[in-house]
């Protein structure tokens, strides 16, 4: 009986220690180009990320969304397939699944939303509300239609021998993007 009591005390101490260690763990930090899944529809045809933007998922990919969990890290990329009806793809870094999607609804103005605070067309630079400054690819002239206050989502660009720009800025107000590098 003494052995069982001793084991129970040791086990309860271990459980309490483990719980305390879990509570003391720091919050997970993701780079600026990672976004957090907040929700998806019961059909898997729409996903929402931390800035409240809503994305329409390709019906052929909606079954993949059911494997996703709240707070999964997501990375947006431009869609390179010229025959696709979708402008973007997103990779879930937890499941490694990739789905095609389009922006359905721009984000709301929340603390998680990045906004343009200044545009320097002479130097091809965009400054965002998080104080980051981005150098825009000279060939991406569509950013000259952007305005201060437009909402932005940062994604990754698939670099190649034709493009060394590591990131994209998705302007959700105009639903277009520019290839950029962090300055």
Residue frames as qw, qx, qy, qz and C-alpha x, y, z in Angstrom:
[[0.000, 0.884, 0.467, 0.000, 0.00, 0.00, 0.00],
 [0.319, -0.773, 0.107, 0.539, 2.87, 2.36, 0.85],
 [0.409, -0.084, 0.598, 0.684, 4.35, 1.73, -2.59],
 [0.179, 0.639, 0.650, 0.372, 1.09, 2.66, -4.31],
 [0.179, -0.925, -0.253, 0.221, 0.78, 5.83, -2.21],
 [0.407, -0.563, 0.328, 0.640, 4.37, 6.82, -3.01],
 [0.354, 0.190, 0.676, 0.618, 3.80, 6.17, -6.71],
 [0.063, 0.812, 0.560, 0.155, 0.60, 8.23, -6.65],
 [0.267, -0.871, -0.036, 0.411, 2.38, 11.16, -4.97],
 [0.407, -0.336, 0.510, 0.679, 5.28, 11.00, -7.45],
 [0.290, 0.428, 0.710, 0.477, 2.90, 10.74, -10.39],
 [0.015, -0.909, -0.417, 0.023, 0.81, 13.72, -9.22],
 [0.334, -0.742, 0.175, 0.554, 4.01, 15.76, -8.70],
 [0.397, -0.049, 0.640, 0.656, 5.18, 14.87, -12.22],
 [0.183, 0.667, 0.655, 0.304, 1.81, 15.87, -13.70],
 [0.149, -0.936, -0.209, 0.241, 1.82, 19.20, -11.85],
 [0.406, -0.536, 0.377, 0.637, 5.42, 19.88, -12.97],
 [0.366, 0.209, 0.696, 0.582, 4.62, 19.08, -16.55],
 [0.085, 0.830, 0.536, 0.125, 1.54, 21.32, -16.56],
 [0.254, -0.869, 0.003, 0.425, 3.55, 24.20, -15.10],
 [0.420, -0.279, 0.538, 0.675, 6.23, 23.75, -17.75],
 [0.282, 0.503, 0.691, 0.436, 3.57, 23.86, -20.49],
 [0.055, -0.926, -0.364, 0.080, 2.09, 27.07, -19.06],
 [0.342, -0.765, 0.202, 0.507, 5.54, 28.69, -18.96],
 [0.605, 0.186, 0.542, 0.553, 6.21, 27.91, -22.62],
 [0.036, 0.431, -0.110, -0.895, 6.59, 31.05, -24.76],
 [0.653, 0.584, 0.277, -0.395, 4.11, 31.79, -27.50],
 [0.707, 0.197, 0.510, 0.449, 4.95, 30.48, -30.96],
 [0.072, 0.747, -0.143, -0.645, 6.42, 33.11, -33.27],
 [0.716, 0.417, 0.493, 0.265, 6.07, 32.99, -37.04],
 [0.327, -0.118, 0.286, 0.893, 7.86, 35.07, -39.66],
 [0.266, 0.400, 0.086, -0.873, 5.97, 37.96, -41.29],
 [0.414, 0.196, -0.618, -0.639, 5.00, 35.83, -44.31],
 [0.207, -0.189, -0.957, 0.070, 3.26, 33.17, -42.18],
 [0.462, -0.277, -0.048, -0.841, -0.40, 33.54, -41.42],
 [0.176, -0.025, 0.890, -0.421, -2.64, 31.76, -38.97],
 [0.324, -0.319, -0.760, -0.464, -5.72, 29.76, -39.88],
 [0.304, -0.115, 0.433, -0.840, -8.69, 31.01, -37.88],
 [0.641, 0.234, 0.576, -0.450, -11.58, 29.07, -39.41],
 [0.112, 0.115, -0.761, -0.628, -12.87, 27.15, -42.40],
 [0.673, -0.006, -0.053, -0.738, -16.39, 26.36, -43.58],
 [0.745, -0.103, 0.611, -0.247, -18.00, 22.98, -43.00],
 [0.854, 0.500, 0.137, -0.048, -17.59, 22.27, -46.73],
 [0.682, -0.319, 0.313, 0.579, -13.92, 23.28, -46.76],
 [0.494, 0.638, 0.392, 0.442, -14.65, 25.77, -49.55],
 [0.047, 0.884, -0.068, 0.459, -13.55, 28.89, -47.63],
 [0.699, -0.250, -0.385, 0.548, -10.81, 29.69, -45.14],
 [0.126, -0.959, -0.030, -0.253, -10.28, 32.70, -42.90],
 [0.672, 0.147, -0.377, 0.620, -6.91, 33.89, -41.60],
 [0.420, -0.435, -0.467, 0.644, -5.88, 36.06, -38.64],
 [0.048, -0.130, 0.054, 0.989, -6.54, 39.39, -40.39],
 [0.478, 0.426, 0.552, -0.534, -10.17, 38.31, -41.06],
 [0.374, 0.419, -0.513, -0.649, -9.66, 38.00, -44.83],
 [0.790, 0.144, 0.527, -0.276, -11.76, 35.27, -46.41],
 [0.076, 0.463, -0.741, -0.480, -10.43, 33.01, -49.18],
 [0.868, 0.237, 0.067, -0.431, -12.39, 30.83, -51.62],
 [0.441, -0.374, 0.799, 0.165, -10.83, 27.37, -52.00],
 [0.425, 0.265, -0.689, -0.524, -10.74, 25.46, -55.28],
 [0.858, -0.139, 0.113, -0.481, -13.48, 22.76, -54.93],
 [0.862, 0.267, -0.426, 0.067, -10.96, 20.14, -56.09],
 [0.384, 0.351, -0.612, 0.596, -8.83, 21.00, -53.03],
 [0.491, -0.552, 0.099, -0.667, -11.53, 21.48, -50.37],
 [0.925, -0.255, -0.278, -0.043, -11.09, 17.94, -48.98],
 [0.625, 0.237, -0.411, 0.620, -7.52, 18.86, -47.96],
 [0.149, -0.563, 0.193, -0.790, -8.79, 21.66, -45.72],
 [0.809, -0.456, -0.180, -0.326, -10.51, 19.14, -43.42],
 [0.843, -0.066, -0.334, 0.415, -7.06, 18.01, -42.22],
 [0.239, 0.507, -0.214, 0.800, -6.23, 21.54, -41.07],
 [0.465, -0.568, -0.579, 0.354, -6.41, 22.81, -37.49],
 [0.101, -0.979, -0.126, -0.126, -7.01, 26.20, -35.99],
 [0.331, -0.865, 0.322, 0.195, -3.78, 28.20, -35.71],
 [0.838, 0.119, 0.349, 0.402, -2.00, 26.17, -38.41],
 [0.147, -0.641, 0.264, 0.705, 0.66, 28.32, -40.10],
 [0.660, 0.605, 0.435, 0.093, -0.18, 29.18, -43.72],
 [0.268, -0.461, 0.350, 0.770, 2.00, 30.69, -46.45],
 [0.579, 0.720, 0.282, -0.259, 0.55, 32.36, -49.56],
 [0.420, -0.221, 0.580, 0.662, 2.21, 32.10, -52.98],
 [0.461, 0.472, -0.187, -0.728, 1.26, 33.48, -56.38],
 [0.828, 0.239, 0.503, -0.058, -0.32, 30.91, -58.71],
 [0.145, -0.516, 0.583, 0.611, 2.09, 30.34, -61.61],
 [0.358, 0.267, 0.855, 0.263, -0.20, 28.15, -63.74],
 [0.136, 0.158, -0.210, -0.955, -1.55, 30.49, -66.42],
 [0.397, -0.218, -0.729, -0.513, -4.49, 28.13, -67.04],
 [0.242, -0.338, -0.793, 0.445, -5.65, 28.22, -63.42],
 [0.190, -0.744, -0.411, -0.491, -8.78, 30.11, -62.39],
 [0.615, -0.736, -0.207, 0.195, -7.07, 30.87, -59.06],
 [0.233, 0.898, -0.218, 0.303, -4.67, 33.72, -58.36],
 [0.176, -0.660, 0.637, -0.357, -2.98, 32.25, -55.29],
 [0.810, -0.118, -0.574, 0.005, -2.09, 29.04, -53.55],
 [0.403, -0.709, 0.391, -0.427, -1.56, 28.50, -49.87],
 [0.647, 0.151, -0.727, 0.175, 0.61, 25.92, -48.16],
 [0.712, -0.650, 0.030, -0.264, -0.28, 24.66, -44.71],
 [0.226, 0.651, -0.682, 0.246, 3.11, 24.24, -43.01],
 [0.561, -0.299, 0.665, -0.392, 1.71, 21.70, -40.52],
 [0.836, 0.215, 0.471, -0.181, 0.11, 19.31, -43.03],
 [0.303, -0.316, 0.624, 0.647, 2.26, 20.28, -46.07],
 [0.405, 0.577, 0.699, 0.116, -0.97, 20.43, -48.12],
 [0.067, -0.219, 0.232, 0.945, -1.26, 23.06, -50.86],
 [0.311, 0.638, 0.701, -0.075, -4.61, 24.41, -52.09],
 [0.185, 0.294, 0.351, 0.869, -5.52, 26.89, -54.83],
 [0.087, -0.707, -0.609, 0.350, -7.61, 29.85, -53.76],
 [0.168, 0.560, 0.235, 0.776, -8.84, 33.35, -54.52],
 [0.037, -0.096, -0.449, 0.887, -9.44, 36.29, -52.24],
 [0.112, -0.593, -0.759, -0.244, -13.16, 36.47, -51.50],
 [0.270, -0.918, -0.246, -0.153, -13.29, 39.21, -48.86],
 [0.347, 0.590, -0.370, 0.628, -10.63, 41.73, -47.87],
 [0.465, -0.243, -0.671, 0.524, -9.63, 41.87, -44.22],
 [0.267, -0.905, -0.309, -0.120, -11.21, 44.14, -41.67],
 [0.207, 0.713, -0.347, 0.572, -9.18, 46.93, -40.09],
 [0.825, -0.553, -0.115, -0.022, -7.89, 45.07, -37.01],
 [0.373, -0.801, 0.456, 0.107, -4.64, 44.91, -35.07],
 [0.719, -0.117, 0.635, 0.259, -3.67, 41.91, -37.24],
 [0.610, 0.711, 0.322, 0.138, -4.10, 43.78, -40.52],
 [0.488, -0.268, 0.225, 0.800, -1.11, 45.29, -42.28],
 [0.318, 0.891, 0.305, -0.110, -1.72, 48.62, -44.03],
 [0.578, 0.402, 0.084, 0.705, 0.32, 50.74, -46.39],
 [0.300, -0.806, -0.244, 0.448, 1.59, 53.83, -44.55],
 [0.067, 0.797, -0.263, -0.540, 3.77, 55.28, -47.31],
 [0.818, 0.411, 0.339, 0.215, 4.57, 54.78, -50.97],
 [0.162, -0.736, 0.361, 0.550, 7.80, 56.01, -52.56],
 [0.812, 0.537, 0.223, -0.049, 7.34, 55.58, -56.32],
 [0.279, 0.870, -0.407, -0.009, 10.72, 57.17, -57.08],
 [0.087, -0.536, 0.829, -0.135, 12.61, 54.51, -55.10],
 [0.693, -0.032, -0.634, -0.342, 10.01, 51.73, -55.61],
 [0.193, 0.062, -0.822, 0.532, 9.41, 51.29, -51.90],
 [0.566, -0.528, -0.402, -0.489, 6.37, 50.45, -49.79],
 [0.048, 0.237, -0.715, 0.656, 6.25, 50.96, -46.03],
 [0.529, -0.418, -0.688, -0.269, 3.74, 49.00, -43.96],
 [0.491, -0.731, -0.015, -0.474, 2.10, 49.64, -40.59],
 [0.897, -0.396, -0.054, 0.190, 4.52, 47.24, -38.86],
 [0.159, -0.893, 0.316, 0.279, 7.33, 49.65, -39.91],
 [0.697, -0.053, 0.586, 0.410, 8.74, 47.22, -42.49],
 [0.310, 0.732, -0.229, -0.562, 9.93, 48.68, -45.80],
 [0.779, 0.181, 0.584, 0.143, 9.82, 46.69, -49.02],
 [0.010, 0.500, -0.504, -0.704, 11.68, 47.23, -52.29],
 [0.753, 0.442, 0.361, -0.328, 9.34, 46.52, -55.23],
 [0.613, 0.069, 0.609, 0.499, 10.52, 44.75, -58.39],
 [0.033, 0.401, -0.233, -0.886, 10.91, 47.35, -61.17],
 [0.144, -0.089, -0.799, -0.577, 8.78, 45.24, -63.53],
 [0.150, -0.541, -0.816, 0.136, 5.80, 45.23, -61.15],
 [0.023, 0.182, 0.069, 0.981, 4.29, 48.58, -62.08],
 [0.415, -0.553, -0.625, -0.363, 0.79, 47.59, -60.86],
 [0.470, -0.472, -0.515, 0.539, 1.79, 48.74, -57.38],
 [0.135, 0.038, 0.042, 0.989, 1.63, 52.33, -58.65],
 [0.411, -0.463, -0.469, -0.630, -2.17, 52.03, -58.37],
 [0.552, -0.400, -0.655, 0.325, -1.85, 51.24, -54.65],
 [0.159, -0.774, -0.035, -0.612, -2.88, 53.82, -52.05],
 [0.056, 0.257, -0.688, 0.677, -1.88, 54.63, -48.50],
 [0.579, -0.076, 0.412, -0.699, -4.32, 52.74, -46.27],
 [0.795, 0.182, -0.463, -0.348, -4.68, 49.71, -48.57],
 [0.794, -0.409, 0.414, -0.177, -4.57, 46.39, -46.71],
 [0.440, 0.592, -0.669, -0.086, -1.65, 44.06, -47.41],
 [0.938, -0.255, 0.225, -0.065, -0.92, 40.37, -46.89],
 [0.024, 0.709, -0.684, -0.167, 2.70, 39.24, -47.10],
 [0.977, 0.097, 0.161, -0.096, 3.44, 36.00, -48.93],
 [0.521, -0.441, 0.587, 0.435, 6.40, 34.19, -50.44],
 [0.602, 0.657, -0.264, -0.369, 7.50, 34.31, -54.05],
 [0.925, -0.030, 0.319, 0.203, 8.89, 31.19, -55.63],
 [0.032, -0.811, 0.405, 0.422, 12.26, 32.47, -56.75],
 [0.880, 0.321, 0.298, 0.184, 13.79, 31.33, -60.00],
 [0.570, -0.055, 0.262, 0.777, 16.53, 32.35, -62.38],
 [0.120, 0.593, 0.421, 0.676, 14.08, 34.98, -63.68],
 [0.352, -0.778, -0.076, -0.515, 13.17, 36.46, -60.29],
 [0.480, 0.116, -0.660, 0.566, 15.18, 36.84, -57.11],
 [0.361, -0.425, 0.153, -0.816, 12.40, 38.55, -55.18],
 [0.146, 0.034, -0.941, 0.304, 11.76, 36.48, -52.09],
 [0.153, 0.399, 0.701, -0.571, 8.35, 37.86, -51.08],
 [0.017, -0.484, -0.557, -0.674, 5.07, 39.16, -52.47],
 [0.148, 0.215, 0.450, -0.854, 2.79, 41.84, -51.09],
 [0.004, 0.479, 0.816, 0.323, -0.85, 41.06, -51.82],
 [0.168, 0.000, 0.124, -0.978, -2.93, 44.22, -51.99],
 [0.106, 0.372, 0.913, -0.127, -6.35, 43.03, -50.85],
 [0.260, 0.617, 0.237, -0.705, -8.02, 46.29, -51.84],
 [0.439, 0.583, -0.386, -0.564, -7.11, 45.78, -55.52],
 [0.923, 0.011, 0.375, -0.082, -6.60, 42.00, -55.40],
 [0.728, 0.609, -0.256, 0.185, -3.18, 42.10, -57.03],
 [0.772, -0.549, 0.100, 0.305, 0.37, 41.60, -55.84],
 [0.355, 0.855, -0.366, 0.093, 3.89, 42.85, -56.36],
 [0.897, -0.017, -0.262, 0.355, 7.15, 40.94, -56.00],
 [0.159, -0.916, 0.205, -0.306, 9.33, 42.48, -53.29],
 [0.690, 0.051, -0.534, 0.486, 12.32, 42.11, -51.02],
 [0.489, -0.820, -0.248, 0.165, 12.55, 43.31, -47.45],
 [0.337, 0.804, -0.201, 0.446, 14.74, 46.39, -47.29]]
